[in-house]
Amino acid sequence: MDGDDHRGRDPQTYAIIGAAMAVHGELGYGFLEGVYQGALEWEFRCRGIPYEREKSLQVFYRGEAIAEYRSDFICYEQIIVELKAIQKLSGREEAQIINYLKATNLHRGLLINFGSASLQYKRFVFNLRKSAKSADVNPYP
C-alpha cells in the first residue's frame, strides 16, 4: 500500500482512494471483483467523481495502435483504476498497470485490491521523457 497522503499533491487520486475505502469498509473482503466494481461505481456517482467504466483504450506500439484493452475505470479522463479481489498484490499486477500506462500514454494509475482484510492500493505515476522515444528507433533498419 502506498502510504503517502495524496490530498495535497493529488486530490483526484485521494478522492478515488477514499471511495474505495468506503466500499471496503461496507462490504469487507470475499466478494468477486465485479461486486466491488459495481459498488465503487455507486460511490463515484455519489461523490461526483467523473468516471467511465470498462472504457476501451488503444494500446500503442511504436506509435501505432495495435490492440485495445478495457480498463475497469478511467477517472477524471486521465487516471487508470484497476481493481483486484485477490489475497495479495504481486509484481504481476503492478507490471500490468505500468504497461497499461506506457501503452495508453496516460500518466497516473491506481491498483486497488479489495481481496484482503485491509484495503490495498498502489499509486503509479508514469512520465516518459520525450528523449526516451529515441529508444523506439531501430538503428539497424
PAFIKE-777015 format. One record per residue: x negated, y, z of N, C-alpha, C, O, CB in turn; residue in one letter. Coordinates in steps of 0.05 Angstrom, whole numbers, padded with zeros to 5 digits, always signed. Atoms other than C-alpha are relative to their C-alpha. Glycine has a CB too. Example, Ala and Ser with C-alpha at 12.3 -4.5 7.8 and 13.67 -1.06 7.14 Angstrom:
2
-00018-00024+00000-00246-00090+00156-00018+00024+00000-00039+00024+00013+00020+00001+00025A;+00016-00024-00001-00273-00021+00143+00015+00022+00014+00005+00044+00018-00009+00009-00029S;
! end
This chain:
141
-00017-00023+00000+00000+00000+00000-00018+00024+00000-00037+00026+00015+00019+00000+00024M;+00014-00026+00000-00025+00069-00017+00011+00017+00022+00034+00026+00021+00003+00014-00028D;-00009-00013-00024-00021+00104+00049-00001+00030-00001+00006+00044+00018-00015-00009+00023G;+00001-00029+00002-00032+00174+00023+00027+00013+00002+00047+00001-00006-00014+00008-00026D;-00024-00016-00001+00020+00227+00037+00002+00016-00026-00015+00033-00031+00001+00019+00025D;-00002-00011+00027+00044+00248-00032+00017+00026-00001+00020+00038-00022+00012-00020-00019H;-00019-00023+00000+00091+00305-00011-00013+00025-00011-00001+00039-00026+00010+00005+00028R;+00013-00025+00009+00040+00360-00023-00009-00002-00029-00006+00017-00044-00023+00006+00018G;+00012+00002+00027+00007+00334-00086+00020-00009-00021+00018-00001-00044-00023-00019+00001R;-00017+00013+00020+00062+00295-00119+00028-00005+00011+00035-00027+00019-00012-00026-00010D;-00026+00003-00012+00133+00308-00094+00018-00020-00016+00036-00032-00004+00014+00027+00001P;-00016+00019+00016+00163+00266-00151-00005-00029+00009+00013-00044+00013-00006+00003-00030Q;+00007+00026-00009+00125+00204-00131+00010-00005+00029+00021-00027+00035-00031-00004+00000T;-00009+00002-00027+00142+00217-00058+00031-00005+00001+00040-00021+00017-00006+00026+00016Y;-00029+00004+00001+00217+00221-00076+00007-00029-00008+00025-00040+00003+00012+00020-00019A;-00005+00027+00009+00214+00154-00112-00006-00020+00022+00010-00038+00027-00017-00007-00025I;+00008+00018-00022+00178+00120-00054+00021+00002+00022+00028-00018+00034-00028+00008+00011I;-00021-00003-00020+00230+00149-00006+00025-00015-00007+00037-00027+00010+00006+00030+00004G;-00023+00016+00009+00286+00119-00047-00005-00030+00003+00013-00044+00012+00007+00007-00030A;+00006+00028-00003+00251+00052-00048+00000-00008+00029+00009-00030+00036-00028-00006-00012A;-00001+00006-00029+00242+00055+00028+00028-00003+00010+00034-00020+00027-00015+00022+00016M;-00028+00002-00008+00316+00067+00036+00012-00026-00008+00027-00039+00007+00016+00024-00012A;-00010+00025+00010+00332+00007-00007-00010-00023+00017+00005-00041+00025-00007-00004-00030V;+00012+00022-00015+00284-00038+00030+00010+00000+00029+00015-00021+00040-00031+00002+00000H;-00011-00002-00027+00309-00013+00097+00028-00011+00002+00036-00023+00023+00000+00029+00009G;-00027+00010+00001+00380-00030+00078+00002-00030-00006+00017-00045+00007+00017+00016-00020E;-00002+00027+00010+00370-00096+00041-00020-00019+00012-00016-00044+00013-00003+00000-00030L;+00021+00018-00010+00306-00123+00072-00013-00014-00024-00012-00004-00046+00011-00020+00019G;+00012+00015+00022+00269-00175+00031+00014-00027-00003+00028-00036+00014-00030-00004+00006Y;-00011+00027+00006+00290-00241-00001+00019+00000-00024+00026-00022-00033+00015-00009+00024G;-00017+00000+00024+00333-00218-00059-00017-00002-00025-00041+00002-00024+00018+00025-00001F;+00014+00000+00025+00315-00225-00132-00004+00029-00009+00009+00047+00001+00016-00015-00022L;+00007-00027+00009+00285-00165-00168+00023+00016-00010+00025+00040-00005-00021-00002-00021E;-00023-00015+00012+00350-00147-00204+00017+00013+00021+00029+00034+00016+00017-00020-00016G;-00016-00012-00022+00385-00134-00137-00013+00026+00008+00001+00046+00012+00002-00020+00024V;+00014-00024-00008+00332-00084-00118+00001+00021-00022+00002+00045-00016-00029-00006+00007Y;-00002-00019+00022+00334-00053-00186+00027+00015+00000+00028+00039-00004-00004-00014-00027Q;-00026-00013-00001+00408-00040-00181+00003+00019+00024+00015+00040+00021+00022-00022+00002G;-00002-00017-00024+00403-00012-00110-00018+00025-00003-00010+00046+00005-00009-00016+00025A;+00017-00023+00004+00345+00033-00130+00012+00019-00020+00010+00043-00016-00028-00009-00009L;-00014-00017+00019+00384+00059-00189+00022+00017+00015+00025+00041+00010+00013-00016-00022E;-00020-00013-00016+00440+00076-00140-00013+00023+00017-00002+00045+00017+00015-00020+00019W;+00015-00020-00016+00390+00113-00095-00009+00023-00018-00007+00047-00010-00024-00012+00015E;+00009-00021+00018+00362+00151-00154+00023+00019-00007+00020+00044-00006-00012-00012-00026F;-00024-00016+00007+00432+00175-00174+00007+00018+00024+00011+00042+00020+00024-00017-00008R;-00008-00016-00024+00449+00197-00102-00020+00021+00007-00012+00042+00017+00003-00019+00023C;+00021-00019-00007+00383+00233-00093-00007+00020-00023-00024+00037-00019-00025-00015+00008R;+00005-00018+00023+00384+00268-00161-00027-00005-00013-00038+00014-00024+00002+00028+00009G;+00026+00006+00013+00321+00233-00186+00006-00008-00028+00019-00028-00033-00016-00023+00016I;-00006+00007+00028+00323+00233-00262-00015-00026-00007-00038-00030-00001-00009+00023-00019P;+00011+00026+00007+00311+00163-00289+00012-00011-00025+00034-00003-00034+00003-00019+00023Y;-00011+00017+00021+00320+00116-00347-00007-00028+00008-00029-00034+00015-00012+00008-00029E;+00004+00027-00009+00329+00043-00332-00005-00017-00025+00008-00015-00046+00025-00011+00015R;+00008+00018+00021+00296-00010-00376-00004+00014-00026+00005+00005-00047+00021-00022-00003E;+00007-00016+00024+00271+00042-00425-00021-00015-00016-00040-00025-00006-00009+00028+00007K;+00019+00012+00018+00236+00014-00485-00023+00020-00006-00018+00043-00014+00014-00009-00027S;+00024-00017+00005+00165+00042-00492-00018-00013-00021-00022-00037-00020-00015+00005+00027L;+00018+00009+00020+00119+00036-00551-00028-00005+00013-00037+00010+00029-00003+00020-00023Q;+00027+00007-00008+00052+00002-00538-00018+00007-00024-00013-00003-00047-00003-00030+00009V;+00018-00008+00022-00005+00033-00579-00027-00014+00002-00037-00020+00023-00004+00030+00001F;+00027+00011+00003-00069+00002-00603-00014+00016-00021-00006+00016-00045+00000-00031-00006Y;+00016-00016+00019-00120+00048-00636+00018+00019-00015+00015+00023-00040-00015-00018-00019R;-00017-00021+00011-00066+00100-00648+00024-00010-00015+00040+00006-00025-00016+00016-00019G;-00024+00011+00014-00014+00053-00679+00018-00015+00020+00008-00030+00037-00009-00018-00023E;-00019+00015-00016+00049+00026-00647-00001-00029-00009+00003-00035-00032+00029+00012-00002A;+00002+00029+00007+00041-00050-00644+00021-00017+00013+00026-00040+00005-00028-00010+00007I;-00019+00016-00015+00093-00073-00595+00016+00020+00018+00011+00044+00018-00013-00022+00017A;-00013-00016-00019+00141-00049-00543+00006-00016+00025+00006-00041+00024+00027+00011-00011E;-00008+00013-00024+00158-00065-00472+00021+00016+00014+00024+00040+00009-00025-00004+00019Y;-00021-00013-00015+00215-00049-00426-00009+00005+00029-00015-00014+00043+00027-00016+00000R;+00007-00007-00027+00198-00012-00362+00024-00004+00018+00047-00003+00009-00010+00029+00002S;-00023+00001-00019+00241-00023-00300+00013+00028+00001+00037+00030-00001-00009-00009+00028D;-00009-00028+00000+00247+00053-00295-00021+00018-00010-00045+00013-00007+00009+00008+00029F;+00016-00023+00005+00218+00116-00323+00014+00022+00015+00037+00029+00009-00004+00006-00031I;-00011-00021-00016+00229+00172-00273-00013+00027-00008-00037+00028-00015-00003-00005+00030C;+00010-00026+00007+00222+00246-00288-00013+00001-00028-00030+00018-00033-00020+00010+00021Y;+00010+00003+00028+00208+00226-00361-00030-00005-00002-00041-00004-00024+00006+00025-00015E;+00029+00003+00002+00136+00211-00342-00013-00020+00020-00037-00024+00019-00013+00026+00004Q;+00011+00018-00020+00128+00161-00285+00011-00028-00004+00036-00032-00003+00006+00010+00029I;-00008+00028+00003+00130+00086-00298+00004-00011+00028-00014-00009+00045-00021-00017-00016I;-00006+00012-00025+00163+00050-00240+00005-00030-00005+00025-00037-00018+00024+00013+00015V;-00003+00029+00003+00153-00026-00239+00006-00012+00027-00007-00007+00047-00026-00012-00012E;-00009+00013-00024+00189-00068-00188-00008-00029+00000-00009-00042-00020+00030+00002+00003L;+00006+00028-00005+00169-00135-00159+00015-00009+00025+00022+00007+00042-00031-00006+00002K;-00012+00012-00024+00201-00182-00109-00015-00026+00006-00004-00048+00004+00032-00006-00004A;+00018+00023-00004+00142-00227-00092-00012+00003+00028-00010+00024+00040-00022-00001-00022I;+00011-00001-00027+00107-00245-00027-00022+00021+00004-00022+00036+00024-00012-00027+00007Q;+00022-00018-00002+00045-00203-00041-00009+00010-00027-00011-00007-00046-00023-00012+00016K;+00010-00010+00025+00020-00158-00096-00029-00010-00004-00044-00014+00015+00000+00031-00001L;+00026+00010+00007-00042-00182-00132-00012+00018-00022+00001+00036-00032+00000-00029-00009S;+00013-00014+00021-00092-00156-00182+00014-00002-00027+00012+00015-00044-00028-00009-00003G;-00014+00004+00025-00049-00184-00237+00022+00022-00005+00023+00033-00026+00013-00027-00001R;-00020-00020+00003+00009-00137-00224-00012+00028-00003-00001+00045-00018+00019+00000+00025E;+00014-00026+00003-00039-00078-00216-00011+00003-00028-00008+00025-00039-00022+00002+00021E;+00010-00001+00027-00072-00094-00282+00022+00005-00020+00019+00020-00039-00015-00026-00007A;-00023-00003+00018-00004-00098-00315+00008+00030-00002+00012+00040-00023+00024-00017+00010Q;-00009-00028+00001+00016-00027-00295-00021+00018-00011-00015+00037-00025+00008+00009+00028I;+00022-00016+00012-00053+00001-00312+00001-00002-00030-00002+00017-00044-00027-00009+00011I;-00002+00003+00029-00046-00029-00381+00024+00014-00012+00022+00025-00034+00001-00030-00007N;-00023-00014+00010+00024-00001-00389-00006+00030-00002+00002+00043-00021+00024-00004+00019Y;+00007-00028+00000-00003+00068-00371-00018+00006-00024-00013+00026-00039-00013+00009+00026L;+00019-00005+00022-00060+00063-00421+00014-00003-00026+00009+00014-00044-00023-00020+00002K;-00012+00005+00025-00017+00035-00476+00022+00019-00008+00028+00022-00032+00010-00028-00001A;-00022-00018+00006+00040+00084-00470-00007+00030+00001+00010+00047-00005+00023-00006+00019T;+00010-00027-00003-00001+00147-00458+00015+00015+00022+00016+00040+00022+00004+00015-00026N;-00011-00013-00024+00036+00161-00393-00022+00000+00021-00041-00016+00020+00026-00015+00011L;+00022-00004-00018-00006+00182-00334+00005-00008+00029-00014-00010+00045-00009+00028+00000H;-00006+00008-00028+00030+00162-00269+00017-00025+00000+00034-00028-00016+00013+00024+00015R;-00016+00025-00003+00057+00096-00246+00003-00007+00029-00015-00001+00046-00012-00022-00016G;-00005+00011-00026+00086+00064-00184+00006-00030-00003+00023-00037-00019+00022+00015+00015L;-00005+00028-00002+00084-00010-00169+00012-00004+00028-00001+00001+00048-00026-00018-00004L;-00015+00003-00025+00136-00026-00116+00008-00029+00004+00020-00041-00014+00025+00018+00001I;-00007+00028-00006+00144-00094-00083+00019-00001+00024+00013+00007+00046-00026-00016+00007N;-00020+00003-00021+00207-00110-00044-00001-00027+00013+00016-00033+00031+00028+00005-00012F;+00000+00028-00008+00188-00183-00031-00014-00006+00026-00016-00030+00033-00012-00015-00021G;+00013+00006-00025+00152-00176+00035+00015+00015+00023+00032+00032+00018-00030+00009+00000S;-00015-00011-00023+00175-00157+00105-00002+00031+00001+00017+00044+00009-00012-00011+00026A;+00003-00029+00003+00147-00086+00095-00002+00007-00029-00014-00008-00045-00026+00010+00016S;+00002-00009+00028+00155-00048+00030-00029+00005-00007-00044+00017+00008+00017+00026-00004L;+00027-00005+00010+00091-00049-00010+00002+00018-00025+00020+00014-00042-00015-00027-00007Q;+00001-00016+00024+00075+00004-00061-00028+00010-00006-00045+00013+00013+00019+00025+00002Y;+00026-00011+00008+00015+00028-00100+00006+00021-00022+00022+00018-00039-00019-00022-00011K;-00002-00022+00019+00009+00093-00138-00024-00001-00018-00046-00004-00009+00002+00027+00015R;+00021+00000+00020-00031+00096-00202+00000+00026-00016+00021+00036-00024+00003-00025-00019F;+00003-00023+00017-00058+00156-00239-00020-00007-00021-00043-00015-00014-00008+00026+00017V;+00018+00007+00022-00089+00145-00307-00005+00025-00016+00013+00036-00028+00012-00023-00017F;+00008-00022+00016-00128+00200-00341-00022-00009-00019-00045-00013-00011-00010+00024+00018N;+00020+00007+00020-00162+00181-00405-00011+00025-00012+00004+00041-00025+00013-00019-00022L;+00012-00024+00011-00211+00235-00424+00000-00002-00030-00002-00023-00042-00029+00003+00011R;+00000-00002+00029-00209+00258-00496-00025-00013-00011-00024-00027-00032+00003+00029-00010K;+00025+00011+00010-00282+00239-00505-00001-00030+00000-00016-00042-00016-00024+00011+00016S;+00000+00029-00001-00267+00167-00487+00013-00012-00024+00010-00036-00030+00015-00009+00025A;-00012+00011+00024-00226+00160-00550-00021-00010-00021-00015-00026-00038+00018+00021-00013K;+00021+00009+00018-00291+00152-00587-00006-00029+00003-00017-00042-00015-00026+00016+00004S;+00004+00029-00004-00294+00082-00558+00017-00016-00019+00011-00040-00023+00006-00007+00029A;-00017+00014+00018-00239+00064-00606-00011-00001-00028-00001-00016-00045+00028+00013-00001D;+00011-00001+00027-00282+00079-00666-00019-00023-00003-00038-00027+00013-00014+00027-00005V;+00018+00023+00006-00315+00018-00696-00025+00011-00015-00022+00021-00037+00014-00022-00017N;+00025-00010+00013-00388+00037-00712-00008-00018-00023-00026-00010-00039-00022+00003+00020P;+00008+00019+00021-00392-00023-00758+00024-00007-00018+00035-00029-00016-00012-00026+00012Y;-00025+00006+00016-00335-00017-00809-00003-00022-00020+00015-00029-00034+00008+00025-00015P;
! end
